[in-house]
Amino acid sequence: MSGQRPPRVVAELGRPETPEETAARKARDRALRKSRQNTRNLVASLGATVALVAAIYFAVPRATGVEQPAVDVAAAVDQYGDTAGQPLIAPSLPSDWRPNAAELRGSGTGATWYVGWVVGGSGYAGLSEGLPGTPDVVAAAMNGSQPTGTTTIGGLPWRVYDRRDLGSDAGNVSYGLATRIGDVYVAAYGTVGVAEVRALAAAAAADARTRGLDGKGTLP
């Protein structure tokens, strides 16, 4: 018929499409449009999910950290005093020294009275008192290191364990002090500065006298 449009010539083929080729092309076009639509829907859904998660994250209040209550050192002294059989040193320290441990560790001749503090929010300091005075408490507290000098604090002679040159290898003992009161060995140490460890040693010496820990101070 004169009004019928001639078949479209496809450039790739160099000839008009057959009905089968036309049907296949239209099917491919429909599949491509559907695939693109599904991709757009997936991206939109993912964006909505991310926005929802972000809204929930910023809307829900979050705690900045749970701080455990400070340990009652005086109560621990009362609890372990009879078992120890000797006065337990519990030095009085500034308010920014927060005790986080106070306990009798071990048993028999290997027992140790231990008190630990968090100082200024991040520093660490510890006090160890050997029961019944075995010198092993000093070696354990100082990680087996050798003394580097001596000093006098609170009327007592102390051996110095300066490990600051070890950096992170010093662990929890970058600086330490140790003395002997009668048969009792006492060690003060930590990651805090020299001034803080010396303050701990001075407070320990004062508390030892107050509690009647007898004996002349000697180097361990």
N, CA, C and O of each residue as an XYZ file, in Angstrom:
880
protein
N       0.845     -1.196      0.000
C       0.000      0.000      0.000
C       0.869      1.230      0.000
O       1.951      1.246      0.587
N       0.372      2.293     -0.685
C       1.183      3.491     -0.830
C       1.409      4.214      0.473
O       2.419      4.905      0.607
N       0.473      4.085      1.498
C       0.644      4.826      2.771
C       1.485      4.106      3.783
O       1.739      4.669      4.847
N       1.933      2.902      3.527
C       2.721      2.129      4.505
C       4.177      2.593      4.500
O       4.796      2.738      3.446
N       4.721      2.828      5.733
C       6.118      3.251      5.867
C       7.043      2.100      5.537
O       6.811      0.961      5.943
N       8.108      2.412      4.788
C       9.062      1.326      4.438
C       9.807      0.858      5.682
O       9.961      1.633      6.626
N      10.264     -0.366      5.709
C      11.009     -0.877      6.885
C      12.244     -0.020      7.165
O      12.911      0.464      6.251
N      12.536      0.156      8.503
C      13.677      0.970      8.905
C      14.964      0.211      8.626
O      15.127     -0.957      8.977
N      15.882      0.945      7.967
C      17.183      0.339      7.674
C      18.089      0.508      8.888
O      18.299      1.625      9.361
N      18.605     -0.564      9.373
C      19.505     -0.535     10.522
C      20.925     -0.425     10.026
O      21.388     -1.231      9.219
N      21.631      0.620     10.539
C      22.978      0.888     10.033
C      23.908     -0.294     10.249
O      24.710     -0.632      9.379
N      23.795     -0.925     11.422
C      24.700     -2.031     11.721
C      24.473     -3.220     10.788
O      25.389     -3.979     10.469
N      23.207     -3.348     10.364
C      22.891     -4.493      9.510
C      23.036     -4.153      8.030
O      23.314     -5.032      7.214
N      22.849     -2.884      7.686
C      22.891     -2.475      6.275
C      21.633     -2.866      5.523
O      21.613     -2.881      4.292
N      20.593     -3.179      6.261
C      19.328     -3.606      5.675
C      18.225     -3.394      6.691
O      18.500     -3.135      7.862
N      16.989     -3.499      6.260
C      15.868     -3.385      7.215
C      15.864     -4.565      8.193
O      16.314     -5.664      7.868
N      15.340     -4.307      9.404
C      15.204     -5.367     10.392
C      14.109     -6.328      9.979
O      13.124     -5.963      9.338
N      14.322     -7.551     10.368
C      13.232     -8.522     10.227
C      12.304     -8.351     11.425
O      12.712     -7.790     12.442
N      11.087     -8.816     11.324
C      10.173     -8.725     12.483
C      10.764     -9.353     13.746
O      10.567     -8.849     14.852
N      11.481    -10.445     13.570
C      12.074    -11.100     14.745
C      13.148    -10.211     15.373
O      13.218    -10.112     16.598
N      13.991     -9.561     14.555
C      15.043     -8.677     15.049
C      14.449     -7.454     15.737
O      14.968     -6.984     16.750
N      13.348     -6.942     15.171
C      12.690     -5.792     15.804
C      12.161     -6.166     17.188
O      12.326     -5.417     18.151
N      11.531     -7.325     17.272
C      11.002     -7.783     18.559
C      12.116     -7.984     19.571
O      11.969     -7.631     20.741
N      13.246     -8.557     19.117
C      14.373     -8.781     20.029
C      14.962     -7.465     20.515
O      15.315     -7.317     21.685
N      15.064     -6.492     19.573
C      15.618     -5.172     19.977
C      14.734     -4.494     21.013
O      15.227     -3.947     21.999
N      13.433     -4.534     20.785
C      12.513     -3.900     21.739
C      12.565     -4.602     23.103
O      12.451     -3.963     24.149
N      12.738     -5.910     23.068
C      12.835     -6.655     24.334
C      14.103     -6.254     25.086
O      14.085     -6.097     26.307
N      15.215     -6.090     24.339
C      16.460     -5.657     24.991
C      16.307     -4.254     25.573
O      16.784     -3.976     26.673
N      15.639     -3.374     24.828
C      15.434     -2.009     25.308
C      14.601     -2.002     26.589
O      14.908     -1.273     27.533
N      13.546     -2.817     26.614
C      12.711     -2.881     27.819
C      13.504     -3.411     29.010
O      13.370     -2.910     30.127
N      14.331     -4.429     28.765
C      15.147     -5.001     29.848
C      16.158     -3.985     30.366
O      16.400     -3.905     31.570
N      16.755     -3.197     29.447
C      17.729     -2.190     29.862
C      17.070     -1.096     30.699
O      17.606     -0.660     31.717
N      15.853     -0.651     30.227
C      15.137      0.379     30.997
C      14.760     -0.132     32.378
O      14.842      0.602     33.363
N      14.346     -1.395     32.450
C      13.977     -1.979     33.738
C      15.185     -2.097     34.656
O      15.080     -1.847     35.857
N      16.339     -2.477     34.095
C      17.559     -2.600     34.890
C      17.984     -1.252     35.454
O      18.372     -1.145     36.617
N      17.906     -0.221     34.611
C      18.268      1.117     35.071
C      17.321      1.602     36.155
O      17.743      2.236     37.122
N      16.032      1.299     35.988
C      15.052      1.703     36.991
C      15.318      0.998     38.311
O      15.216      1.618     39.370
N      15.660     -0.299     38.267
C      15.959     -1.043     39.497
C      17.199     -0.478     40.196
O      17.247     -0.398     41.423
N      18.201     -0.089     39.400
C      19.408      0.488     39.984
C      19.102      1.799     40.678
O      19.579      2.049     41.785
N      18.293      2.654     40.017
C      17.915      3.927     40.639
C      17.142      3.700     41.926
O      17.350      4.404     42.914
N      16.239      2.702     41.915
C      15.473      2.397     43.125
C      16.378      1.905     44.247
O      16.194      2.264     45.411
N      17.377      1.064     43.878
C      18.294      0.539     44.886
C      19.117      1.656     45.514
O      19.288      1.698     46.732
N      19.633      2.573     44.671
C      20.424      3.696     45.183
C      19.577      4.581     46.082
O      20.034      5.021     47.137
N      18.347      4.842     45.668
C      17.462      5.680     46.481
C      17.152      5.025     47.817
O      17.116      5.696     48.848
N      16.924      3.690     47.800
C      16.637      2.962     49.033
C      17.843      2.964     49.967
O      17.703      3.146     51.177
N      19.039      2.759     49.387
C      20.251      2.775     50.192
C      20.475      4.143     50.819
O      20.845      4.237     51.989
N      20.254      5.199     50.052
C      20.402      6.549     50.585
C      19.444      6.823     51.720
O      19.812      7.455     52.710
N      18.206      6.348     51.585
C      17.221      6.548     52.648
C      17.615      5.794     53.908
O      17.441      6.287     55.022
N      18.158      4.573     53.716
C      18.594      3.784     54.878
C      19.749      4.456     55.607
O      19.752      4.524     56.836
N      20.734      4.954     54.855
C      21.869      5.648     55.464
C      21.400      6.884     56.218
O      21.875      7.158     57.321
N      20.482      7.623     55.635
C      19.961      8.821     56.301
C      19.249      8.468     57.593
O      19.373      9.182     58.588
N      18.494      7.356     57.585
C      17.777      6.936     58.780
C      18.739      6.520     59.887
O      18.561      6.890     61.048
N      19.768      5.740     59.514
C      20.763      5.313     60.505
C      21.482      6.519     61.103
O      21.693      6.579     62.315
N      21.857      7.474     60.262
C      22.530      8.677     60.755
C      21.638      9.459     61.704
O      22.101      9.968     62.725
N      20.355      9.553     61.365
C      19.427     10.288     62.235
C      19.306      9.616     63.592
O      19.281     10.287     64.623
N      19.229      8.277     63.590
C      19.138      7.546     64.862
C      20.412      7.707     65.676
O      20.361      7.902     66.890
N      21.580      7.624     64.988
C      22.876      7.722     65.681
C      23.009      9.052     66.405
O      23.422      9.097     67.564
N      22.656     10.139     65.715
C      22.828     11.455     66.316
C      21.704     11.807     67.288
O      21.859     12.703     68.119
N      20.573     11.106     67.187
C      19.457     11.423     68.072
C      19.548     10.721     69.410
O      19.085     11.246     70.423
N      20.150      9.519     69.424
C      20.226      8.740     70.665
C      21.381      9.232     71.522
O      22.517      9.271     71.050
N      21.116      9.614     72.789
C      22.208     10.063     73.668
C      23.122      8.907     74.024
O      22.662      7.786     74.242
N      24.437      9.184     74.085
C      25.428      8.155     74.401
C      26.266      8.592     75.588
O      26.636      9.758     75.722
N      26.553      7.629     76.439
C      27.372      7.928     77.617
C      28.810      8.160     77.196
O      29.287      7.535     76.248
N      29.510      9.050     77.889
C      30.909      9.336     77.574
C      31.859      8.356     78.253
O      33.071      8.442     78.056
N      31.336      7.431     79.044
C      32.186      6.465     79.734
C      31.667      6.224     81.138
O      31.199      7.147     81.805
N      31.751      4.995     81.578
C      31.272      4.642     82.906
C      32.467      4.547     83.833
O      33.353      3.716     83.631
N      32.495      5.381     84.830
C      33.610      5.407     85.767
C      33.261      4.578     86.986
O      32.246      4.811     87.643
N      34.111      3.612     87.281
C      33.885      2.772     88.436
C      34.124      3.572     89.716
O      34.995      4.442     89.748
N      33.358      3.283     90.768
C      33.563      4.007     92.021
C      34.939      3.731     92.610
O      35.496      2.648     92.434
N      35.477      4.714     93.306
C      36.797      4.560     93.926
C      36.749      3.476     95.006
O      35.744      3.310     95.696
N      37.848      2.752     95.132
C      37.943      1.702     96.141
C      38.133      2.333     97.528
O      38.864      3.313     97.672
N      37.480      1.774     98.530
C      37.621      2.245     99.905
C      38.841      1.551    100.526
O      38.753      0.408    100.975
N      39.967      2.250    100.543
C      41.208      1.651    101.037
C      41.121      1.359    102.533
O      41.593      0.319    102.993
N      40.521      2.274    103.291
C      40.400      2.079    104.738
C      39.599      0.824    105.052
O      39.949      0.075    105.964
N      38.524      0.589    104.302
C      37.716     -0.608    104.510
C      38.512     -1.866    104.166
O      38.368     -2.893    104.828
N      39.352     -1.787    103.133
C      40.179     -2.935    102.758
C      41.209     -3.235    103.838
O      41.503     -4.400    104.106
N      41.765     -2.190    104.464
C      42.711     -2.388    105.567
C      42.029     -3.144    106.704
O      42.606     -4.074    107.268
N      40.812     -2.749    107.038
C      40.066     -3.440    108.093
C      39.771     -4.885    107.703
O      39.791     -5.780    108.548
N      39.497     -5.106    106.421
C      39.143     -6.444    105.953
C      40.328     -7.409    106.006
O      40.180     -8.565    106.400
N      41.524     -6.913    105.597
C      42.677     -7.795    105.478
C      43.659     -7.707    106.648
O      44.616     -8.478    106.714
N      43.424     -6.767    107.570
C      44.390     -6.541    108.637
C      44.701     -7.767    109.474
O      45.869     -8.054    109.739
N      43.674     -8.495    109.894
C      43.889     -9.664    110.750
C      44.632    -10.768    109.993
O      45.485    -11.450    110.563
N      44.311    -10.939    108.731
C      44.971    -11.968    107.928
C      46.448    -11.638    107.730
O      47.298    -12.527    107.770
N      46.747    -10.365    107.518
C      48.127     -9.945    107.276
C      49.002    -10.147    108.508
O      50.160    -10.550    108.389
N      48.466     -9.876    109.671
C      49.250    -10.038    110.891
C      50.257     -8.926    111.108
O      51.135     -9.072    111.959
N      50.173     -7.838    110.391
C      51.048     -6.684    110.573
C      50.308     -5.456    110.033
O      49.365     -5.603    109.255
N      50.712     -4.266    110.428
C      50.045     -3.062    109.938
C      50.117     -2.961    108.418
O      51.162     -3.220    107.822
N      49.027     -2.592    107.807
C      48.976     -2.413    106.356
C      49.022     -0.921    106.038
O      48.220     -0.136    106.544
N      49.965     -0.554    105.199
C      50.156      0.861    104.866
C      49.059      1.325    103.911
O      48.802      0.694    102.886
N      48.420      2.434    104.266
C      47.366      3.028    103.437
C      47.563      4.537    103.449
O      46.865      5.238    104.181
N      48.497      5.053    102.657
C      48.861      6.466    102.716
C      47.729      7.413    102.318
O      46.876      7.084    101.494
N      47.748      8.581    102.919
C      46.791      9.633    102.587
C      47.365     10.466    101.449
O      48.487     10.965    101.540
N      46.586     10.615    100.371
C      47.081     11.277     99.167
C      46.069     12.305     98.659
O      44.916     12.289     99.089
N      46.476     13.198     97.751
C      45.570     14.232     97.246
C      44.331     13.644     96.571
O      44.308     12.464     96.220
N      43.310     14.468     96.394
C      42.028     14.012     95.867
C      42.111     13.526     94.417
O      41.263     12.746     93.982
N      43.118     13.973     93.666
C      43.214     13.503     92.278
C      43.925     12.151     92.174
O      44.156     11.647     91.075
N      44.270     11.569     93.329
C      44.754     10.189     93.371
C      43.531      9.316     93.661
O      43.038      9.295     94.789
N      43.047      8.607     92.663
C      41.823      7.819     92.812
C      42.170      6.340     92.971
O      42.622      5.711     92.014
N      41.965      5.771     94.168
C      42.307      4.354     94.373
C      41.379      3.443     93.578
O      40.157      3.579     93.651
N      41.954      2.521     92.823
C      41.139      1.575     92.053
C      41.395      0.120     92.452
O      40.809     -0.795     91.874
N      42.268     -0.094     93.440
C      42.518     -1.442     93.951
C      43.142     -1.353     95.332
O      43.984     -0.492     95.588
N      42.731     -2.237     96.212
C      43.313     -2.357     97.558
C      43.010     -3.765     98.040
O      41.877     -4.072     98.412
N      44.035     -4.628     98.033
C      43.766     -6.026     98.319
C      45.034     -6.759     98.755
O      46.154     -6.313     98.507
N      44.821     -7.883     99.403
C      45.913     -8.769     99.791
C      46.041     -9.817     98.706
O      45.123    -10.609     98.490
N      47.188     -9.825     98.012
C      47.392    -10.742     96.906
C      48.280    -11.891     97.329
O      49.274    -11.690     98.027
N      47.929    -13.093     96.910
C      48.704    -14.255     97.281
C      48.388    -14.716     98.690
O      47.411    -14.270     99.292
N      49.214    -15.610     99.215
C      48.992    -16.137    100.554
C      50.311    -16.575    101.172
O      51.306    -16.756    100.470
N      50.311    -16.742    102.484
C      51.501    -17.205    103.186
C      52.677    -16.270    103.020
O      52.524    -15.049    103.048
N      53.869    -16.858    102.845
C      55.081    -16.035    102.726
C      55.144    -15.267    101.408
O      55.990    -14.387    101.250
N      54.263    -15.588    100.461
C      54.265    -14.874     99.193
C      53.201    -13.799     99.103
O      52.999    -13.221     98.036
N      52.518    -13.521    100.201
C      51.428    -12.551    100.166
C      51.958    -11.120    100.064
O      53.028    -10.802    100.582
N      51.202    -10.282     99.400
C      51.561     -8.878     99.213
C      50.329     -8.008     99.377
O      49.282     -8.281     98.791
N      50.459     -6.962    100.174
C      49.419     -5.945    100.278
C      49.649     -4.947     99.144
O      50.729     -4.372     99.017
N      48.619     -4.753     98.328
C      48.750     -3.901     97.146
C      47.656     -2.829     97.121
O      46.483     -3.108     97.367
N      48.072     -1.602     96.818
C      47.130     -0.511     96.596
C      47.520      0.167     95.283
O      48.692      0.473     95.064
N      46.542      0.400     94.415
C      46.801      1.061     93.142
C      45.953      2.313     92.994
O      44.833      2.377     93.502
N      46.487      3.304     92.298
C      45.783      4.568     92.086
C      45.830      4.972     90.614
O      46.794      4.686     89.903
N      44.765      5.642     90.175
C      44.781      6.386     88.921
C      45.037      7.837     89.317
O      44.294      8.414     90.111
N      46.084      8.413     88.764
C      46.515      9.748     89.184
C      46.244     10.761     88.072
O      46.700     10.595     86.940
N      45.499     11.807     88.410
C      45.221     12.847     87.429
C      44.427     12.376     86.233
O      44.463     13.012     85.180
N      43.711     11.278     86.372
C      42.863     10.788     85.289
C      43.498      9.776     84.371
O      42.778      9.025     83.713
N      44.844      9.718     84.292
C      45.471      8.797     83.346
C      46.749      8.141     83.861
O      47.137      7.085     83.360
N      47.411      8.740     84.847
C      48.638      8.162     85.376
C      48.365      6.986     86.298
O      47.251      6.819     86.795
N      49.386      6.177     86.521
C      49.244      5.016     87.409
C      50.317      5.050     88.478
O      51.471      5.387     88.212
N      49.916      4.694     89.705
C      50.861      4.554     90.810
C      50.453      3.357     91.642
O      49.265      3.074     91.799
N      51.444      2.651     92.177
C      51.151      1.479     92.983
C      52.041      1.402     94.212
O      53.155      1.925     94.230
N      51.524      0.738     95.238
C      52.271      0.507     96.483
C      52.173     -0.965     96.824
O      51.075     -1.518     96.875
N      53.315     -1.612     97.062
C      53.344     -3.015     97.445
C      54.071     -3.158     98.772
O      55.137     -2.577     98.977
N      53.485     -3.937     99.670
C      54.072     -4.193    100.991
C      54.156     -5.701    101.175
O      53.135     -6.388    101.176
N      55.374     -6.214    101.329
C      55.552     -7.656    101.435
C      55.126     -8.208    102.777
O      55.356     -7.586    103.814
N      54.512     -9.369    102.760
C      54.117    -10.071    103.989
C      54.691    -11.473    103.906
O      54.458    -12.179    102.925
N      55.434    -11.883    104.916
C      55.869    -11.173    106.125
C      57.189    -10.432    105.943
O      57.993    -10.378    106.873
N      57.420     -9.875    104.797
C      58.626     -9.077    104.578
C      59.599     -9.687    103.618
O      60.769     -9.307    103.595
N      59.148    -10.621    102.828
C      60.061    -11.226    101.858
C      60.526    -10.199    100.832
O      59.706     -9.420    100.346
N      61.810    -10.170    100.485
C      62.312     -9.195     99.516
C      61.796     -9.423     98.099
O      61.975     -8.569     97.231
N      61.150    -10.578     97.856
C      60.626    -10.843     96.518
C      59.626     -9.791     96.080
O      59.423     -9.588     94.883
N      59.004     -9.123     97.030
C      58.010     -8.116     96.673
C      58.652     -6.975     95.886
O      58.023     -6.408     94.992
N      59.892     -6.639     96.211
C      60.579     -5.556     95.507
C      60.905     -5.981     94.076
O      60.655     -5.229     93.133
N      61.459     -7.180     93.911
C      61.788     -7.661     92.569
C      60.553     -7.754     91.695
O      60.596     -7.420     90.511
N      59.442     -8.214     92.285
C      58.202     -8.334     91.514
C      57.670     -6.964     91.133
O      57.243     -6.757     89.997
N      57.691     -6.022     92.079
C      57.165     -4.687     91.813
C      57.974     -3.961     90.752
O      57.416     -3.223     89.941
N      59.298     -4.169     90.753
C      60.180     -3.455     89.824
C      60.474     -4.252     88.558
O      61.401     -3.927     87.817
N      59.689     -5.289     88.314
C      59.850     -6.105     87.100
C      61.260     -6.672     86.968
O      61.781     -6.809     85.861
N      61.876     -7.000     88.106
C      63.188     -7.623     88.098
C      64.338     -6.708     87.742
O      65.456     -7.179     87.537
N      64.094     -5.416     87.664
C      65.162     -4.480     87.289
C      66.100     -4.218     88.459
O      65.750     -4.473     89.611
N      67.290     -3.709     88.162
C      68.292     -3.406     89.171
C      68.185     -1.943     89.614
O      67.813     -1.087     88.812
N      68.508     -1.645     90.882
C      68.446     -0.261     91.358
C      69.465      0.616     90.640
O      70.513      0.146     90.199
N      69.140      1.883     90.535
C      70.023      2.837     89.845
C      70.571      3.900     90.780
O      71.307      4.783     90.339
N      70.226      3.838     92.076
C      70.713      4.832     93.022
C      70.002      4.711     94.352
O      69.244      3.767     94.571
N      70.244      5.666     95.244
C      69.591      5.704     96.552
C      69.160      7.136     96.841
O      69.667      8.087     96.246
N      68.208      7.271     97.774
C      67.739      8.588     98.194
C      67.129      8.449     99.584
O      66.965      7.336    100.085
N      66.800      9.555    100.194
C      66.148      9.553    101.505
C      64.838     10.311    101.390
O      64.810     11.449    100.921
N      63.755      9.681    101.818
C      62.428     10.289    101.756
C      61.673      9.933    103.030
O      61.622      8.767    103.423
N      61.092     10.932    103.669
C      60.303     10.677    104.876
C      61.109     10.072    105.993
O      60.573      9.327    106.813
N      62.395     10.380    106.040
C      63.251      9.848    107.095
C      63.701      8.419    106.860
O      64.311      7.820    107.745
N      63.416      7.851    105.687
C      63.800      6.475    105.377
C      64.700      6.445    104.146
O      64.538      7.257    103.235
N      65.652      5.507    104.118
C      66.479      5.343    102.910
C      65.722      4.500    101.880
O      65.081      3.509    102.229
N      65.802      4.899    100.632
C      65.097      4.192     99.559
C      66.059      3.897     98.410
O      66.904      4.722     98.062
N      65.918      2.721     97.838
C      66.624      2.432     96.594
C      65.797      2.993     95.438
O      64.567      2.939     95.446
N      66.502      3.528     94.452
C      65.850      4.135     93.288
C      65.918      3.173     92.103
O      66.948      2.550     91.844
N      64.805      3.069     91.398
C      64.726      2.265     90.178
C      64.219      3.181     89.060
O      63.016      3.308     88.834
N      65.154      3.803     88.379
C      64.805      4.761     87.322
C      64.823      4.039     85.973
O      65.888      3.700     85.458
N      63.651      3.811     85.413
C      63.511      3.059     84.167
C      62.928      3.924     83.045
O      62.449      3.403     82.037
N      62.971      5.228     83.226
C      62.350      6.129     82.257
C      62.984      6.047     80.878
O      62.325      6.324     79.876
N      64.252      5.669     80.817
C      64.917      5.581     79.513
C      64.410      4.413     78.676
O      64.716      4.325     77.486
N      63.636      3.515     79.286
C      63.108      2.369     78.552
C      61.874      2.724     77.733
O      61.446      1.941     76.885
N      61.304      3.889     77.979
C      60.110      4.296     77.249
C      58.949      3.352     77.513
O      58.672      3.013     78.663
N      58.268      2.926     76.451
C      57.109      2.046     76.601
C      57.498      0.665     77.136
O      56.650     -0.043     77.678
N      58.763      0.275     76.992
C      59.216     -1.023     77.506
C      59.243     -1.056     79.031
O      59.346     -2.130     79.624
N      59.152      0.105     79.670
C      59.149      0.153     81.136
C      57.843     -0.370     81.708
O      57.770     -0.684     82.896
N      56.814     -0.468     80.882
C      55.519     -0.964     81.364
C      54.920     -0.043     82.405
O      54.860      1.171     82.210
N      54.475     -0.620     83.513
C      53.837      0.153     84.576
C      54.831      0.703     85.593
O      54.434      1.304     86.591
N      56.119      0.498     85.339
C      57.128      0.970     86.294
C      58.186      1.773     85.539
O      59.220      1.236     85.143
N      57.919      3.041     85.348
C      58.932      3.901     84.739
C      59.850      4.479     85.811
O      60.983      4.862     85.523
N      59.360      4.542     87.046
C      60.180      5.024     88.166
C      59.659      4.363     89.438
O      58.450      4.270     89.653
N      60.599      3.899     90.286
C      60.189      3.225     91.506
C      61.153      3.464     92.652
O      62.301      3.862     92.455
N      60.655      3.209     93.860
C      61.438      3.360     95.091
C      61.132      2.176     96.000
O      60.007      1.677     96.013
N      62.127      1.724     96.760
C      61.920      0.607     97.671
C      62.714      0.812     98.950
O      63.841      1.307     98.928
N      62.104      0.423    100.066
C      62.768      0.518    101.365
C      62.387     -0.684    102.216
O      61.531     -1.487    101.845
N      63.051     -0.786    103.373
C      62.754     -1.862    104.315
C      62.547     -1.238    105.687
O      63.403     -0.509    106.188
N      61.401     -1.534    106.285
C      61.094     -1.040    107.633
C      61.019     -2.260    108.538
O      60.037     -3.002    108.505
N      62.059     -2.472    109.350
C      62.142     -3.713    110.116
C      62.280     -4.873    109.155
O      63.246     -4.947    108.397
N      61.307     -5.790    109.184
C      61.309     -6.926    108.266
C      60.320     -6.739    107.122
O      60.057     -7.670    106.361
N      59.781     -5.546    107.007
C      58.753     -5.296    105.994
C      59.348     -4.529    104.813
O      59.929     -3.458    104.992
N      59.203     -5.073    103.622
C      59.689     -4.419    102.406
C      58.538     -3.652    101.757
O      57.426     -4.164    101.630
N      58.824     -2.422    101.351
C      57.806     -1.559    100.770
C      58.322     -0.993     99.446
O      59.466     -0.548     99.358
N      57.479     -1.012     98.429
C      57.839     -0.470     97.118
C      56.769      0.501     96.640
O      55.575      0.221     96.743
N      57.205      1.649     96.113
C      56.317      2.644     95.504
C      56.786      2.846     94.067
O      57.986      2.964     93.818
N      55.855      2.888     93.128
C      56.260      2.901     91.721
C      55.095      3.352     90.850
O      53.987      3.570     91.342
N      55.352      3.488     89.557
C      54.267      3.818     88.639
C      54.738      4.436     87.345
O      55.933      4.504     87.058
N      53.759      4.887     86.566
C      54.040      5.585     85.315
C      54.000      7.093     85.502
O      54.307      7.847     84.579
N      53.625      7.527     86.689
C      53.584      8.961     86.974
C      55.015      9.502     87.071
O      55.985      8.749     86.983
N      55.125     10.812     87.252
C      56.443     11.433     87.319
C      57.190     11.115     88.597
O      56.636     10.550     89.541
N      58.461     11.489     88.609
C      59.317     11.250     89.773
C      58.733     11.918     91.014
O      58.741     11.327     92.094
N      58.232     13.133     90.874
C      57.688     13.864     92.021
C      56.519     13.121     92.644
O      56.387     13.084     93.867
N      55.661     12.521     91.803
C      54.497     11.805     92.329
C      54.913     10.523     93.052
O      54.351     10.197     94.097
N      55.895      9.790     92.507
C      56.351      8.568     93.179
C      57.014      8.918     94.507
O      56.827      8.214     95.499
N      57.780      9.990     94.529
C      58.405     10.413     95.779
C      57.335     10.849     96.789
O      57.471     10.584     97.984
N      56.286     11.506     96.325
C      55.190     11.896     97.220
C      54.507     10.654     97.795
O      54.142     10.635     98.970
N      54.334      9.627     96.977
C      53.752      8.376     97.463
C      54.648      7.739     98.511
O      54.157      7.258     99.532
N      55.956      7.727     98.276
C      56.892      7.148     99.242
C      56.853      7.915    100.563
O      56.863      7.313    101.636
N      56.808      9.243    100.480
C      56.749     10.060    101.696
C      55.470      9.792    102.475
O      55.497      9.678    103.701
N      54.337      9.691    101.757
C      53.065      9.419    102.424
C      53.054      8.019    103.029
O      52.481      7.807    104.097
N      53.690      7.062    102.346
C      53.766      5.705    102.879
C      54.612      5.664    104.145
O      54.258      4.972    105.100
N      55.724      6.394    104.167
C      56.579      6.440    105.358
C      55.828      7.045    106.534
O      55.914      6.547    107.656
N      55.087      8.127    106.271
C      54.329      8.777    107.344
C      53.242      7.855    107.872
O      53.032      7.779    109.083
N      52.545      7.148    106.978
C      51.472      6.261    107.407
C      52.022      5.061    108.162
O      51.385      4.569    109.094
N      53.207      4.582    107.765
C      53.824      3.451    108.462
C      54.100      3.809    109.916
O      53.867      3.002    110.816
N      54.604      5.035    110.143
C      54.859      5.468    111.523
C      53.560      5.579    112.296
O      53.486      5.179    113.458
N      52.525      6.126    111.649
C      51.232      6.290    112.315
C      50.640      4.947    112.730
O      50.004      4.846    113.780
N      50.841      3.938    111.928
C      50.257      2.618    112.187
C      51.152      1.746    113.068
O      50.814      0.601    113.368
N      52.287      2.294    113.478
C      53.153      1.554    114.389
C      53.962      0.470    113.733
O      54.305     -0.528    114.366
N      54.272      0.659    112.461
C      55.130     -0.308    111.778
C      56.552     -0.091    112.288
O      57.238      0.840    111.867
N      56.983     -0.959    113.195
C      58.231     -0.756    113.927
C      59.433     -1.170    113.097
O      59.329     -1.949    112.149
N      60.578     -0.622    113.486
C      61.834     -1.004    112.874
C      62.491      0.169    112.183
O      61.820      1.033    111.618
N      63.806      0.189    112.234
C      64.580      1.243    111.573
C      64.606      0.989    110.077
O      64.759     -0.146    109.626
N      64.455      2.053    109.322
C      64.469      1.913    107.877
C      65.865      1.573    107.377
O      66.855      2.176    107.792
N      65.926      0.600    106.482
C      67.201      0.209    105.877
C      66.984     -0.011    104.368
O      65.855     -0.162    103.901
N      68.078     -0.023    103.640
C      67.977     -0.294    102.218
C      67.674     -1.771    101.993
O      68.290     -2.620    102.637
N      66.760     -2.098    101.116
C      66.435     -3.501    100.876
C      67.548     -4.211    100.089
O      67.436     -5.402     99.800
